[in-house]
Amino acid sequence: MTLHFYFARKFFLYVLTTLAILTILITLIDLVEHARRYSNSLNFNEVLRLTILNTPKSVYEVIDLIMLISSIAFFGSISKSSELIVVRGSGRSVYGTLLSPLCISLFLGCIFVALFNPLVATSSKSYLNMKEILIKGNQSVFSVGSEGLWLRQGTNAQQSVIRATMTNIDASTLYNVTIISFDKDGAVSRRIEAESAKISEKDWHLTNAKIWPLGKGINSEKKSKKLEKLIIESSITKEEITERFGEPHMISIWNLRTHIAQLKSVGFSMLRYEVRYQSELSHPMFLAAMMLVGCAFTMKKFVGNRKGFAIIASILLGFCLFYVRNFSALLAEGNQLNLIAATWIPTISSILISLGIIIHVEDG
C-alpha cells in the first residue's frame, strides 16, 4: 500500500507541475494574441483581464495533452531511476504499479469535469460579456427559457427586447416574433409583431408585421400598420447569436440537460450540446487512456536514441487518439454518426489499444 501511495503522490505532483507550466505558457501566448488583436482599442489592463478570463477555456482544451505529457515524464523518470526494475525484482507486478496513476487520472478527470468545467463555462460567458462591453460599449442579452427565445439589442439611447417562440437550427430566422422598443428615457415607444424575422448583416427582415406606436395620448390600434415586409436596424449579428447559443462549452455540464430541453422547446439544434454532454461524461476515461498511452512506450528503460523514439511514438499515438475522438464528435454533430458510438467507442478503444501495447511491451 505504501508503494501505491508513493507512485500516486509522485504522479499527482507531475500532473500539477505540467498543468502549472502549460497554464503559464498558454496565458502568455494568449496575452500576446489579445494585445496584437485589441491593442488599438483597449489598454493593457483590459487586455490582461480578457486574457485571464479566456485562460480556463484554453487550458481545458489541452487537458488531454497535459495528462499525456505528465504520464511520459512520470514513467520516464521512474524508468530512468530504475524504480520499475526494483518493483520487478521484489516480485511485484508492474501492472500493479499502473493502478495508482490510473486511479489518479480518473480522479482528476472527475474533478476537471465536475468542478473545472463549470468554471470554464462561467469564465467563457464573462469573457464574451466583457469583450462586448469593452469593444462595442454595450452588452447584448440572450436567454432561452420555457417561454421561448429572448434577445436584447440597441444602445443606451434606444433599447429593444425581442421575443420569439421558435427558431430555425442556426437561429438565423425567428418565428412568432414580438419586438418591444424603448426610448432613451425608458418609456415604451413601439410594439411590433411579425410572423418571422430573419437577421442579415445589420438588419432584421420581418415578414407579415404589424406595428403599434405607443405613448401617452396615442390610439395605438387606430394608428397601427400592417406590412408584408419590414426592415429594422439591428445591433447584433447572426454570428453573435450563434456564438451565444452555439458554443456548448459556455454551458456547465450540470446545466446541460436542462439547456438541451429548453433548446428543444424552441426548435434550436441541440445535437452539439448532446455530443458535448456525452463527451464530458467519457472525458475521465479518456484522460486515463492518455495516461496509459504515456506509459506504454516509456515504462521500459531505453538506451540512447531509442528513448527519444519511444517518447515521439507515445506523443504521436496520443495525438492520433485525440484526433480520432474529436473527429468522431464532429461527425456526430453533423448527424453522420451515432451519438453514443461517436463519444464512447473512441474512448474505450483508446484504453484497449494502450493496454494492448503495454502487455506487448511488458510480456511480448
C-alpha atoms as one frame of an Amber mdcrd trajectory, in Angstrom:
protein
   0.000   0.000   0.000   2.893   2.357   0.804   4.294   1.811  -2.690   0.915
   2.657  -4.237   0.724   5.901  -2.247   4.281   6.760  -3.283   3.570   6.372
  -7.010   0.208   8.131  -6.678   1.776  11.140  -4.915   4.625  11.344  -7.402
   2.321  11.144 -10.435  -0.025  13.741  -8.920   2.914  16.152  -8.491   3.932
  15.616 -12.117   0.400  16.452 -13.272   0.282  19.603 -11.123   3.701  20.732
 -12.361   2.816  20.168 -16.014  -0.527  21.914 -15.511   1.152  24.953 -13.939
   3.824  25.226 -16.649   1.365  24.929 -19.550  -1.083  27.321 -17.887   1.621
  29.989 -17.638   2.726  29.332 -21.224  -0.843  29.437 -22.580  -1.580  32.635
 -20.653   1.483  34.388 -22.083   0.657  33.289 -25.647  -2.958  34.352 -25.193
  -1.848  37.705 -23.774   0.316  38.379 -26.813  -2.520  37.394 -29.157  -5.059
  39.624 -27.374  -2.587  42.509 -27.303  -1.979  42.162 -31.035  -5.704  41.967
 -31.807  -7.024  44.708 -29.493  -4.037  46.995 -28.943  -5.715  49.828 -30.872
  -8.923  49.830 -28.814  -8.004  48.514 -25.343  -5.346  49.326 -22.770  -3.066
  46.738 -21.162  -5.224  46.213 -18.064  -8.287  45.473 -20.178  -6.308  43.100
 -22.397  -4.976  41.337 -19.297  -8.496  40.918 -17.868  -9.713  39.405 -21.136
  -6.730  37.056 -21.206  -7.301  35.842 -17.643 -10.972  35.153 -18.353 -10.085
  33.220 -21.516  -7.319  31.154 -19.880  -9.548  28.454 -18.242 -11.108  27.586
 -21.607  -7.696  27.429 -23.307  -6.268  25.215 -20.565  -9.305  22.918 -20.589
  -8.863  22.340 -24.318  -5.352  20.915 -23.778  -6.052  18.963 -20.585  -5.587
  15.683 -22.502  -2.160  16.842 -23.657  -1.284  17.758 -20.057  -2.144  14.237
 -18.898  -0.111  12.697 -21.747   2.986  14.811 -21.017   2.677  14.128 -17.267
   2.494  10.385 -17.893   5.525  10.411 -20.209   7.535  12.449 -17.692   6.469
  10.275 -14.740   7.141   6.870 -16.282  10.301   8.141 -17.946  11.503   9.310
 -14.523  10.812   6.079 -12.635  12.266   4.081 -15.532  15.444   6.185 -15.522
  15.834   5.826 -11.755  15.343   2.035 -12.095  12.361   2.096  -9.742  10.425
  -0.214 -12.043  13.358  -2.638 -12.056  13.240  -2.664  -8.253   9.493  -3.318
  -8.398  10.037  -6.235 -10.755  12.907  -7.541  -8.631  10.782  -7.501  -5.493
   8.342  -9.867  -7.129   5.599  -7.293  -7.630   3.714  -6.999 -10.898   4.405
  -3.910 -12.976   0.703  -3.820 -13.768   0.072  -3.117 -10.088   2.281  -0.055
 -10.468  -0.145   1.283 -13.079  -3.032   1.142 -10.625  -2.020   4.282  -8.693
  -1.548   6.594 -11.728  -4.717   5.135 -13.266  -6.775   5.976 -10.167  -5.228
   9.467 -10.003  -6.003  10.148 -13.674  -9.628   9.002 -13.226  -9.956  11.064
 -10.040  -8.511  14.184 -11.691 -10.719  13.597 -14.722 -13.815  13.614 -12.497
 -12.563  16.766 -10.743 -11.941  18.514 -14.064 -15.392  17.621 -15.385 -17.324
  18.294 -12.170 -15.541  21.456 -10.970 -13.310  22.890 -13.701 -15.967  22.526
 -16.419 -18.411  24.927 -14.654 -15.505  27.346 -14.126 -14.771  27.255 -17.862
 -18.444  27.911 -18.653 -18.626  30.862 -16.252 -15.338  32.423 -17.366 -16.274
  31.995 -21.059 -19.543  33.871 -20.535 -17.754  36.593 -18.566 -15.119  36.842
 -21.308 -17.751  37.291 -24.011 -19.720  39.847 -21.960 -16.609  41.867 -21.126
 -15.429  41.822 -24.738 -18.790  43.191 -25.878 -18.733  45.933 -23.236 -15.122
  46.971 -23.859 -15.234  46.850 -27.650 -18.865  47.636 -28.554 -19.741  49.726
 -25.498 -22.845  47.681 -24.679 -23.791  44.128 -23.880 -26.357  42.102 -25.785
 -28.532  39.842 -23.675 -29.614  36.397 -24.854 -31.590  33.766 -22.975 -33.598
  30.632 -23.658 -36.493  29.675 -21.411 -39.764  27.823 -21.415 -41.416  30.959
 -22.889 -39.100  30.968 -25.896 -36.034  32.872 -27.038 -35.267  36.359 -25.671
 -32.829  38.911 -27.127 -31.943  42.476 -26.262 -30.345  44.867 -28.703 -29.612
  48.561 -29.066 -27.581  51.215 -27.279 -28.103  53.296 -24.173 -30.149  55.741
 -26.290 -32.633  53.137 -27.524 -33.238  49.543 -26.475 -35.367  46.771 -27.945
 -36.447  43.474 -26.451 -37.141  40.643 -28.895 -39.084  37.503 -28.056 -39.625
  34.524 -30.358 -41.383  31.244 -29.666 -39.401  29.257 -32.240 -36.215  29.454
 -34.276 -34.531  27.526 -37.052 -31.479  25.360 -36.448 -28.832  28.104 -36.681
 -31.019  30.855 -35.111 -30.857  32.993 -38.249 -34.659  33.084 -38.513 -37.057
  33.638 -35.608 -40.771  32.800 -35.681 -43.767  34.387 -33.923 -41.707  37.442
 -33.080 -42.602  40.285 -30.731 -40.380  43.390 -30.547 -40.836  45.999 -27.814
 -38.829  49.237 -28.293 -37.946  51.756 -25.583 -36.786  55.347 -25.954 -33.804
  56.882 -24.145 -35.973  57.680 -21.108 -37.014  54.058 -20.746 -40.600  54.567
 -21.918 -42.178  52.090 -24.322 -42.350  53.656 -27.790 -43.290  50.847 -30.200
 -44.558  47.268 -30.407 -44.064  45.038 -33.432 -45.420  41.556 -34.017 -44.301
  39.526 -37.014 -44.701  36.063 -38.402 -40.938  35.702 -38.817 -37.756  37.736
 -38.562 -34.580  36.918 -40.480 -31.326  38.525 -39.444 -28.903  39.866 -42.049
 -25.649  41.792 -41.666 -27.116  44.824 -39.859 -30.896  44.462 -40.152 -33.897
  42.351 -39.185 -36.118  41.438 -42.159 -39.638  40.948 -40.821 -42.460  39.180
 -42.664 -46.184  39.921 -42.133 -45.506  42.510 -39.453 -47.886  44.747 -37.531
 -46.657  47.943 -35.813 -48.311  49.706 -32.893 -46.951  53.156 -31.873 -47.102
  53.500 -28.089 -47.148  56.570 -25.877 -49.390  58.925 -23.928 -52.456  60.123
 -25.832 -51.883  57.778 -28.781 -54.609  55.448 -30.048 -52.274  52.572 -30.784
 -54.762  50.319 -32.556 -56.070  53.103 -34.775 -52.570  54.136 -35.858 -51.270
  50.606 -36.245 -49.935  49.441 -39.611 -49.668  46.073 -41.302 -46.743  45.440
 -43.615 -45.809  42.339 -45.592 -42.136  43.280 -45.388 -40.394  45.417 -42.792
 -36.710  46.121 -42.210 -35.486  47.424 -38.849 -31.952  48.118 -37.698 -30.069
  45.509 -35.680 -27.100  45.964 -33.369 -26.466  42.219 -33.116 -25.358  39.782
 -35.776 -26.083  36.185 -36.644 -22.558  35.278 -35.549 -23.174  36.742 -32.095
 -26.370  34.723 -31.691 -24.619  31.557 -32.847 -21.689  32.317 -30.557 -24.056
  32.616 -27.600 -26.226  29.608 -28.336 -23.919  27.521 -30.496 -20.969  27.070
 -28.124 -21.617  24.188 -25.706 -18.510  24.985 -23.636 -20.351  28.037 -22.295
 -22.853  25.772 -20.520 -21.847  23.933 -17.361 -22.194  20.164 -17.506 -24.579
  20.425 -14.533 -26.925  22.606 -16.621 -26.551  20.899 -19.989 -29.544  18.567
 -19.679 -31.855  21.456 -18.748 -30.428  23.625 -21.513 -30.926  20.853 -24.081
 -34.596  20.571 -23.073 -35.025  24.348 -23.421 -33.385  24.380 -26.850 -35.612
  21.530 -27.946 -38.703  23.528 -26.954 -37.741  26.493 -29.194 -36.560  24.410
 -32.154 -32.853  25.214 -31.894 -30.366  22.481 -32.812 -29.351  20.609 -29.671
 -27.112  17.950 -31.250 -23.872  19.804 -30.435 -24.927  20.050 -26.801 -25.771
  16.353 -26.601 -22.391  15.468 -28.122 -20.699  17.780 -25.624 -22.585  16.185
 -22.737 -21.626  12.623 -23.676 -18.042  13.678 -24.429 -17.704  15.244 -20.985
 -19.099  12.123 -19.321 -16.475  10.000 -21.091 -13.680  12.526 -20.541 -12.287
  10.989 -17.289 -11.876   7.658 -19.072 -10.105   9.340 -21.976  -7.691  11.032
 -19.553  -6.951   7.575 -18.157  -6.312   6.431 -21.739  -3.836   9.300 -22.229
  -2.041   8.220 -19.055  -1.792   4.659 -20.383  -0.508   5.929 -23.752   2.287
   7.805 -21.978   3.088   4.677 -20.010   3.034   2.281 -22.973   6.254   3.477
 -24.603   8.224   4.812 -21.621   7.935   2.160 -18.881  10.862   0.244 -20.379
  14.386   1.533 -19.764  15.709   2.524 -23.188  19.268   3.482 -24.050  20.382
   6.226 -26.436  18.161   7.281 -29.309  15.583   4.572 -28.578  14.301   6.610
 -25.637  13.687   9.617 -27.890  11.894   7.431 -30.431   9.736   5.965 -27.651
   8.696   9.425 -26.461   7.917  10.575 -30.012   5.884   7.407 -30.645   3.939
   7.979 -27.421   3.137  11.599 -28.372   2.131  10.624 -31.926  -0.191   7.883
 -30.677  -1.715  10.270 -28.144  -2.373  12.895 -30.826  -3.860  10.272 -33.152
  -6.292   9.059 -30.489  -7.144  12.669 -29.594  -7.774  13.475 -33.266  -9.962
  10.388 -33.774 -12.050  11.291 -30.703 -12.574  14.875 -31.879 -13.237  13.805
 -35.469 -15.896  11.300 -34.401 -17.519  14.030 -32.265 -17.639  16.295 -35.338
 -19.292  13.508 -37.332 -21.846  13.086 -34.564 -22.550  16.849 -34.577 -23.221
  16.590 -38.294 -25.575  13.652 -37.637 -23.262  11.377 -39.633 -22.505   9.040
 -36.734 -24.415   7.622 -33.793 -24.107   9.856 -30.729 -23.131   7.175 -28.210
 -20.829   5.394 -30.629 -19.037   8.628 -31.545 -18.386   9.677 -27.946 -17.751
   6.402 -26.110 -16.201   3.974 -28.609 -13.072   6.133 -29.299 -12.504   6.466
 -25.544 -12.902   2.746 -24.820 -10.816   1.862 -27.891  -8.028   4.185 -26.703
  -7.879   2.362 -23.379  -7.828  -1.062 -25.041  -5.144  -0.036 -27.560  -2.948
   1.355 -24.785  -3.390  -1.748 -22.625  -2.561  -3.952 -25.609   0.695  -2.063
 -26.226   1.599  -2.230 -22.518   1.024  -6.011 -22.420   3.060  -6.438 -25.624
   5.958  -4.337 -24.316   5.974  -5.994 -20.896   5.288  -9.633 -21.750   5.647
  -9.817 -25.524
